[in-house]
Amino acid sequence: MNECQIMIVDDEPDILELLEKALRIEGYHNIAKIDNGLTAIDACRKSRPDVIILDVMLPDLDGYEVCRRIREFSLCPILFLSSKNDELDKILGLAVGGDDYVTKPFSPKEVAYRVKAQLRRAKYRGSPSKGEEIRIGELLIDPEGCGVRKGDITVDLTAKEFEILQYLAENKGRVISRERLYETIWKEDSFGCDNTVMVHIRHLREKLEDDPVSPNYIITMKGLGYKMVDPNEK
């Protein structure tokens, strides 16, 4: 039996039951079903689930706000469910810290497999074989603990932000295209990825740079992509 804990947050009982059934078929039996945002935040803080399936339209807080609050204390993967199919809604979901976005109506089996994919990535992020700490300028990146410090200050990043930073740091000095970055981190075709990558890069700069408008760590190479540099080596 798979011991991973999965939290499903949706105010429609039929969807809760449908997803629970699909996940049980795939071997997941530690499943919490919650029908509102505030309870989900409290339960997440207490039980620390391995992955969250989160509806956008909830009766109290919307899913985006729930995600924002969870990201204050947890990096667990969050997969949004939404009836909103607009590109801006998807971008917002990823921008607030979501890791995936599925629109309704959906295939329960597909959602279960997306959950599997997120759990694999989370397991990889926690693997000690990923390598030693990476130091670039004032930044200290801990791949094993998924932590980042700038000098003596801990920097809180979402799971996707950390993955992007780690990938850029491991390729320090190399120009990484938006398409390559998207395909590496999101494991999907890069068609139409520009806004998603740009939003995450902007948030990273806001958290890491002294002046996000004139970055010293993540440099934009116009028309090419991004490059991680050490300010002390310029």
Residue frames as qw, qx, qy, qz and C-alpha x, y, z in Angstrom:
[[0.000, 0.887, 0.463, 0.000, 0.00, 0.00, 0.00],
 [0.382, 0.482, -0.032, 0.788, 1.30, 3.47, -0.92],
 [0.408, -0.562, -0.516, 0.501, 1.68, 5.55, 2.26],
 [0.168, 0.161, 0.125, 0.965, 1.70, 8.95, 0.54],
 [0.072, 0.595, 0.621, -0.505, -0.90, 11.31, 1.96],
 [0.113, 0.300, 0.497, 0.806, -3.09, 13.08, -0.59],
 [0.110, 0.486, 0.501, -0.707, -5.48, 15.92, 0.22],
 [0.114, 0.440, 0.649, 0.611, -8.42, 16.67, -2.09],
 [0.027, 0.424, 0.377, -0.823, -10.09, 20.07, -1.60],
 [0.150, -0.192, -0.600, -0.762, -13.37, 20.52, -3.45],
 [0.377, 0.065, 0.465, -0.799, -16.90, 21.52, -2.41],
 [0.744, 0.156, -0.311, -0.570, -18.57, 19.07, -4.82],
 [0.705, -0.300, 0.606, -0.216, -19.09, 15.68, -3.10],
 [0.911, 0.380, 0.150, -0.064, -19.27, 13.85, -6.45],
 [0.494, 0.750, -0.393, 0.198, -15.84, 15.12, -7.46],
 [0.335, -0.619, 0.645, -0.298, -14.37, 14.18, -4.09],
 [0.847, -0.044, 0.498, -0.183, -15.70, 10.64, -4.45],
 [0.808, 0.589, -0.024, -0.001, -14.64, 10.37, -8.10],
 [0.287, 0.770, -0.519, 0.236, -11.06, 11.43, -7.40],
 [0.527, -0.478, 0.643, -0.284, -10.80, 9.28, -4.30],
 [0.923, 0.164, 0.324, -0.127, -11.87, 6.24, -6.31],
 [0.688, 0.686, -0.204, 0.123, -9.36, 6.97, -9.09],
 [0.005, 0.741, -0.601, 0.301, -6.53, 7.42, -6.59],
 [0.724, -0.296, 0.565, -0.263, -7.42, 4.22, -4.72],
 [0.919, 0.383, 0.085, -0.037, -7.28, 2.29, -8.00],
 [0.520, 0.709, -0.373, 0.298, -3.70, 3.58, -8.39],
 [0.736, -0.068, -0.544, 0.398, -2.80, 2.37, -4.90],
 [0.076, 0.304, -0.339, 0.887, -3.25, 5.53, -2.83],
 [0.468, -0.522, -0.707, -0.093, -5.35, 4.98, 0.28],
 [0.349, -0.472, -0.391, 0.709, -4.27, 7.75, 2.67],
 [0.095, 0.441, 0.424, 0.786, -6.67, 10.35, 1.27],
 [0.036, -0.460, -0.513, 0.724, -8.19, 13.35, 3.06],
 [0.096, 0.561, 0.595, 0.567, -11.31, 14.96, 1.55],
 [0.151, -0.462, -0.362, 0.796, -12.06, 18.58, 2.48],
 [0.250, 0.684, 0.623, 0.285, -14.81, 20.87, 1.18],
 [0.008, -0.989, -0.125, -0.075, -13.55, 24.37, 2.08],
 [0.520, 0.658, -0.290, 0.460, -10.38, 26.44, 2.01],
 [0.285, -0.729, 0.403, -0.474, -9.92, 27.41, 5.65],
 [0.902, -0.286, 0.290, -0.143, -10.18, 23.82, 6.85],
 [0.883, 0.394, -0.069, 0.244, -7.74, 22.78, 4.12],
 [0.235, 0.759, -0.382, 0.472, -5.13, 25.30, 5.27],
 [0.549, -0.584, 0.447, -0.396, -5.43, 24.17, 8.88],
 [0.975, -0.033, 0.211, -0.060, -5.34, 20.48, 7.93],
 [0.732, 0.572, -0.202, 0.311, -2.32, 21.01, 5.69],
 [0.033, -0.762, 0.460, -0.455, -0.46, 22.76, 8.49],
 [0.694, -0.429, 0.470, -0.335, -1.17, 19.87, 10.87],
 [0.926, 0.044, 0.374, -0.038, -0.87, 16.79, 8.65],
 [0.079, -0.658, 0.575, 0.480, 1.64, 17.95, 6.00],
 [0.864, 0.356, 0.332, -0.129, 0.21, 16.07, 2.97],
 [0.579, -0.190, 0.545, 0.576, 2.49, 14.91, 0.17],
 [0.076, 0.156, 0.535, 0.826, 0.33, 16.45, -2.55],
 [0.259, 0.466, 0.505, -0.678, -2.83, 18.58, -2.71],
 [0.128, 0.405, 0.692, 0.584, -5.56, 18.57, -5.36],
 [0.049, -0.440, -0.383, 0.811, -7.15, 22.00, -5.00],
 [0.242, 0.703, 0.616, 0.261, -10.33, 23.34, -6.57],
 [0.215, 0.222, 0.027, 0.951, -10.24, 27.01, -7.54],
 [0.401, -0.434, -0.198, -0.782, -13.91, 27.75, -6.77],
 [0.374, -0.215, -0.816, 0.384, -14.47, 27.13, -3.06],
 [0.249, -0.780, -0.537, -0.203, -17.26, 28.50, -0.82],
 [0.442, -0.821, -0.130, 0.336, -15.05, 30.55, 1.49],
 [0.169, -0.716, 0.427, 0.525, -11.60, 31.34, 0.06],
 [0.790, 0.552, -0.176, -0.199, -10.78, 30.77, -3.59],
 [0.967, -0.036, 0.024, 0.252, -8.14, 28.18, -4.39],
 [0.503, 0.629, -0.179, 0.565, -5.57, 30.81, -5.33],
 [0.286, -0.742, 0.302, -0.525, -5.73, 32.36, -1.85],
 [0.925, -0.339, 0.145, -0.086, -5.62, 28.91, -0.24],
 [0.863, 0.296, -0.077, 0.403, -2.49, 28.16, -2.27],
 [0.184, 0.752, -0.251, 0.582, -0.87, 31.46, -1.27],
 [0.560, -0.661, 0.295, -0.402, -1.43, 30.73, 2.42],
 [0.983, -0.128, 0.105, 0.075, -0.19, 27.15, 2.18],
 [0.707, 0.514, -0.149, 0.462, 2.94, 28.35, 0.41],
 [0.185, -0.837, 0.297, -0.421, 3.81, 30.34, 3.54],
 [0.552, -0.528, 0.603, -0.228, 4.70, 27.08, 5.30],
 [0.788, 0.021, 0.615, 0.032, 4.71, 24.20, 2.78],
 [0.154, 0.525, -0.590, -0.593, 6.32, 23.32, -0.55],
 [0.516, 0.142, 0.844, -0.020, 4.16, 20.25, -1.17],
 [0.050, 0.091, 0.664, 0.741, 2.97, 19.93, -4.79],
 [0.365, 0.459, 0.478, -0.654, -0.40, 21.59, -5.50],
 [0.131, 0.179, 0.781, 0.584, -2.51, 20.58, -8.48],
 [0.325, 0.253, 0.198, -0.890, -5.32, 23.01, -9.32],
 [0.197, 0.425, 0.855, 0.223, -8.73, 21.90, -10.59],
 [0.129, 0.440, 0.143, -0.877, -10.81, 24.56, -12.29],
 [0.503, 0.622, 0.600, 0.014, -13.71, 25.13, -14.64],
 [0.142, 0.918, -0.113, -0.351, -11.82, 28.23, -15.82],
 [0.855, 0.193, 0.325, 0.356, -9.96, 27.47, -19.03],
 [0.271, 0.955, -0.053, 0.106, -8.60, 30.95, -19.72],
 [0.722, 0.338, -0.316, 0.514, -4.82, 31.28, -20.09],
 [0.044, -0.637, 0.315, -0.702, -4.69, 34.07, -17.51],
 [0.796, -0.466, 0.109, -0.371, -6.35, 31.82, -14.92],
 [0.961, 0.038, -0.152, 0.230, -3.76, 29.12, -15.56],
 [0.447, 0.524, -0.299, 0.660, -0.94, 31.63, -15.28],
 [0.390, -0.644, 0.232, -0.616, -2.38, 32.95, -12.01],
 [0.941, -0.305, -0.017, -0.144, -2.57, 29.42, -10.63],
 [0.849, 0.174, -0.187, 0.462, 1.08, 28.78, -11.44],
 [0.199, 0.651, -0.212, 0.701, 2.12, 32.26, -10.29],
 [0.543, -0.647, 0.191, -0.501, 0.70, 31.84, -6.78],
 [0.275, -0.508, 0.796, -0.181, 2.63, 28.60, -6.33],
 [0.903, 0.145, 0.269, -0.303, 0.66, 25.87, -8.06],
 [0.359, -0.407, 0.767, 0.344, 2.54, 23.04, -9.76],
 [0.097, 0.168, 0.861, 0.470, -0.09, 21.90, -12.23],
 [0.387, 0.285, 0.186, -0.857, -3.49, 23.04, -13.55],
 [0.085, 0.196, 0.935, 0.283, -6.28, 20.79, -14.83],
 [0.367, 0.029, -0.047, -0.929, -9.53, 22.12, -16.25],
 [0.440, 0.257, 0.797, -0.325, -12.99, 20.63, -15.76],
 [0.950, -0.201, 0.121, -0.208, -14.37, 18.38, -17.10],
 [0.044, 0.670, -0.741, -0.010, -11.37, 16.14, -16.53],
 [0.828, 0.056, -0.551, -0.085, -10.40, 12.50, -16.65],
 [0.695, -0.669, 0.201, -0.170, -10.04, 11.15, -13.07],
 [0.939, -0.022, 0.111, 0.324, -7.38, 8.74, -14.31],
 [0.495, 0.634, -0.066, 0.590, -5.41, 11.61, -15.83],
 [0.310, -0.825, 0.195, -0.430, -5.56, 13.52, -12.54],
 [0.892, -0.417, 0.172, 0.031, -4.33, 10.41, -10.70],
 [0.842, 0.227, 0.072, 0.484, -1.40, 10.11, -13.08],
 [0.186, 0.786, -0.111, 0.579, -0.60, 13.80, -12.71],
 [0.624, -0.720, 0.198, -0.231, -0.54, 13.24, -8.96],
 [0.948, -0.103, 0.128, 0.271, 1.89, 10.36, -9.50],
 [0.594, 0.562, -0.019, 0.575, 4.12, 12.62, -11.57],
 [0.161, -0.840, 0.169, -0.490, 4.15, 15.31, -8.88],
 [0.815, -0.542, 0.196, -0.064, 5.01, 12.75, -6.20],
 [0.889, 0.168, 0.060, 0.421, 7.91, 11.43, -8.31],
 [0.340, 0.705, -0.098, 0.615, 9.29, 14.94, -8.71],
 [0.464, -0.783, 0.180, -0.374, 8.89, 15.67, -5.01],
 [0.935, -0.295, 0.139, 0.140, 10.71, 12.44, -4.18],
 [0.731, 0.406, -0.002, 0.548, 13.52, 13.40, -6.55],
 [0.014, 0.827, -0.137, 0.545, 13.81, 16.84, -4.96],
 [0.640, -0.678, 0.253, -0.258, 14.27, 15.16, -1.59],
 [0.974, 0.080, -0.099, 0.187, 16.86, 12.63, -2.72],
 [0.507, -0.752, 0.262, 0.330, 20.33, 12.92, -1.10],
 [0.715, 0.061, 0.465, 0.518, 21.89, 11.93, -4.42],
 [0.349, 0.890, 0.268, 0.114, 21.09, 15.29, -5.95],
 [0.571, 0.479, -0.150, 0.650, 24.41, 16.74, -4.91],
 [0.452, -0.308, -0.404, 0.733, 26.06, 19.13, -2.54],
 [0.001, 0.852, 0.311, -0.421, 25.09, 22.67, -1.63],
 [0.517, 0.510, 0.282, 0.628, 25.56, 25.26, -4.35],
 [0.263, -0.723, -0.183, 0.612, 26.98, 28.66, -3.44],
 [0.405, 0.526, 0.350, 0.660, 26.62, 31.58, -5.85],
 [0.022, -0.599, 0.070, -0.797, 27.45, 34.99, -4.49],
 [0.301, -0.292, 0.546, -0.725, 25.46, 35.42, -1.26],
 [0.836, -0.034, -0.118, -0.535, 23.10, 32.58, -2.20],
 [0.128, -0.285, 0.944, -0.112, 23.41, 29.14, -0.64],
 [0.760, 0.074, -0.261, -0.590, 21.19, 26.55, -2.34],
 [0.353, -0.262, 0.870, -0.224, 20.61, 23.24, -0.56],
 [0.519, 0.101, -0.638, -0.560, 19.30, 20.68, -3.11],
 [0.329, -0.118, -0.924, 0.156, 18.79, 17.98, -0.48],
 [0.056, -0.424, -0.664, 0.613, 16.77, 20.14, 1.91],
 [0.158, 0.675, 0.547, 0.469, 15.18, 22.29, -0.82],
 [0.306, -0.843, -0.252, 0.362, 16.32, 25.37, 1.09],
 [0.479, 0.590, 0.068, 0.646, 17.79, 28.70, 0.03],
 [0.422, -0.752, -0.207, 0.463, 19.61, 31.32, 2.08],
 [0.409, 0.748, 0.010, 0.523, 20.85, 34.74, 1.09],
 [0.053, 0.561, -0.504, 0.655, 23.51, 35.61, 3.59],
 [0.039, -0.019, 0.846, -0.531, 21.87, 34.96, 6.97],
 [0.548, 0.192, 0.200, -0.789, 18.32, 35.23, 5.64],
 [0.388, 0.167, 0.902, 0.086, 16.19, 32.24, 4.68],
 [0.319, 0.218, -0.345, -0.856, 14.42, 32.75, 1.34],
 [0.561, 0.235, 0.724, -0.326, 10.99, 31.13, 1.04],
 [0.250, 0.289, -0.611, -0.693, 10.40, 29.75, -2.44],
 [0.862, 0.144, 0.147, -0.463, 7.60, 27.71, -3.97],
 [0.816, -0.089, 0.546, 0.167, 8.45, 24.24, -5.24],
 [0.679, 0.639, 0.253, 0.258, 8.58, 25.41, -8.86],
 [0.058, 0.964, -0.228, 0.123, 10.68, 28.47, -7.98],
 [0.579, -0.596, 0.550, 0.087, 13.17, 26.23, -6.19],
 [0.825, 0.195, 0.481, 0.224, 13.36, 23.82, -9.13],
 [0.483, 0.844, 0.073, 0.221, 13.99, 26.70, -11.53],
 [0.181, -0.907, 0.372, -0.078, 16.67, 28.21, -9.29],
 [0.734, -0.363, 0.560, 0.128, 18.40, 24.88, -8.78],
 [0.786, 0.424, 0.375, 0.246, 18.40, 24.14, -12.51],
 [0.310, 0.921, -0.075, 0.222, 19.80, 27.57, -13.38],
 [0.400, -0.800, 0.446, -0.037, 22.40, 27.29, -10.60],
 [0.821, -0.130, 0.525, 0.182, 23.52, 23.85, -11.78],
 [0.649, 0.506, 0.355, 0.443, 23.98, 25.40, -15.23],
 [0.220, -0.862, -0.030, 0.455, 25.63, 28.62, -13.99],
 [0.177, -0.546, 0.469, 0.671, 27.06, 30.68, -16.83],
 [0.190, 0.166, 0.842, 0.477, 25.03, 28.87, -19.50],
 [0.391, 0.095, -0.084, -0.912, 22.14, 30.49, -21.36],
 [0.187, 0.245, 0.946, -0.104, 18.94, 28.49, -20.81],
 [0.208, -0.218, -0.470, -0.830, 16.05, 29.17, -23.18],
 [0.543, -0.091, 0.314, -0.773, 12.52, 29.64, -21.85],
 [0.839, 0.122, -0.346, -0.403, 11.47, 26.58, -23.83],
 [0.593, 0.202, -0.737, 0.254, 14.17, 24.37, -22.32],
 [0.089, -0.196, 0.616, -0.757, 13.44, 25.67, -18.84],
 [0.690, -0.029, 0.100, -0.716, 9.73, 24.98, -19.20],
 [0.844, 0.151, -0.463, -0.225, 10.18, 21.49, -20.64],
 [0.430, 0.248, -0.752, 0.435, 12.71, 20.58, -17.93],
 [0.145, -0.101, 0.598, -0.782, 10.70, 21.86, -14.96],
 [0.642, 0.128, 0.221, -0.723, 7.12, 21.26, -16.09],
 [0.356, -0.063, 0.919, 0.158, 7.83, 18.12, -18.16],
 [0.518, 0.646, 0.525, -0.199, 5.47, 19.36, -20.86],
 [0.522, 0.478, 0.365, 0.604, 5.70, 20.70, -24.39],
 [0.305, -0.350, -0.163, 0.870, 6.86, 24.31, -24.31],
 [0.075, 0.489, 0.530, 0.689, 4.25, 25.72, -26.72],
 [0.281, -0.759, -0.255, -0.529, 2.93, 28.98, -25.25],
 [0.723, -0.394, -0.424, 0.379, 5.17, 28.76, -22.18],
 [0.356, 0.454, -0.135, 0.806, 6.63, 32.29, -22.24],
 [0.363, -0.664, 0.013, -0.654, 4.27, 33.92, -19.74],
 [0.883, -0.434, -0.177, -0.037, 4.50, 31.05, -17.25],
 [0.778, 0.023, -0.183, 0.600, 8.30, 31.12, -17.18],
 [0.180, 0.536, -0.060, 0.823, 8.43, 34.92, -17.07],
 [0.567, -0.678, -0.096, -0.458, 6.08, 35.05, -14.07],
 [0.898, -0.375, -0.133, 0.186, 8.19, 32.58, -12.11],
 [0.628, 0.230, -0.110, 0.736, 11.44, 34.34, -13.01],
 [0.090, -0.669, -0.005, -0.737, 9.96, 37.67, -11.91],
 [0.734, -0.629, -0.080, -0.244, 8.93, 36.20, -8.55],
 [0.875, -0.117, -0.140, 0.448, 12.38, 34.66, -8.09],
 [0.395, 0.432, -0.083, 0.807, 14.02, 38.00, -8.72],
 [0.369, -0.718, -0.053, -0.588, 11.70, 39.73, -6.26],
 [0.850, -0.524, -0.041, -0.045, 12.82, 37.26, -3.59],
 [0.875, -0.093, 0.037, 0.473, 16.53, 36.99, -4.44],
 [0.489, 0.459, 0.083, 0.737, 17.69, 40.27, -5.95],
 [0.237, -0.402, -0.311, 0.828, 18.51, 43.51, -4.14],
 [0.323, 0.479, -0.056, -0.814, 17.00, 45.29, -7.13],
 [0.656, 0.277, 0.703, -0.005, 14.72, 43.02, -9.21],
 [0.498, 0.840, 0.079, -0.202, 14.74, 45.57, -12.04],
 [0.353, 0.761, -0.542, 0.040, 18.55, 45.31, -12.33],
 [0.956, -0.278, 0.062, -0.076, 19.22, 41.67, -11.39],
 [0.045, -0.751, 0.659, 0.013, 22.65, 40.41, -10.42],
 [0.506, -0.203, 0.835, -0.075, 21.90, 36.68, -10.32],
 [0.548, 0.403, 0.726, 0.103, 19.33, 35.78, -12.99],
 [0.002, -0.485, 0.286, 0.827, 20.16, 37.71, -16.13],
 [0.689, 0.576, 0.383, -0.217, 17.91, 37.98, -19.18],
 [0.324, -0.242, 0.614, 0.678, 19.71, 37.29, -22.44],
 [0.479, 0.493, 0.095, -0.720, 17.44, 39.09, -24.88],
 [0.709, 0.424, -0.343, -0.448, 15.93, 36.75, -27.43],
 [0.457, 0.342, -0.818, 0.070, 17.80, 33.78, -25.94],
 [0.724, -0.415, -0.550, -0.025, 16.65, 33.06, -22.39],
 [0.472, -0.847, 0.139, -0.201, 18.18, 33.34, -18.92],
 [0.682, 0.333, -0.509, 0.407, 21.59, 32.91, -17.38],
 [0.677, -0.724, -0.112, 0.069, 22.60, 32.44, -13.74],
 [0.508, 0.589, -0.318, 0.542, 25.72, 34.39, -12.82],
 [0.632, -0.489, -0.356, 0.485, 27.81, 35.04, -9.72],
 [0.050, 0.989, 0.071, 0.117, 27.94, 38.81, -9.02],
 [0.524, -0.737, 0.339, 0.259, 31.39, 38.32, -7.48],
 [0.674, -0.043, 0.567, 0.471, 32.72, 36.94, -10.75],
 [0.438, 0.850, 0.289, 0.050, 31.60, 39.79, -13.01]]
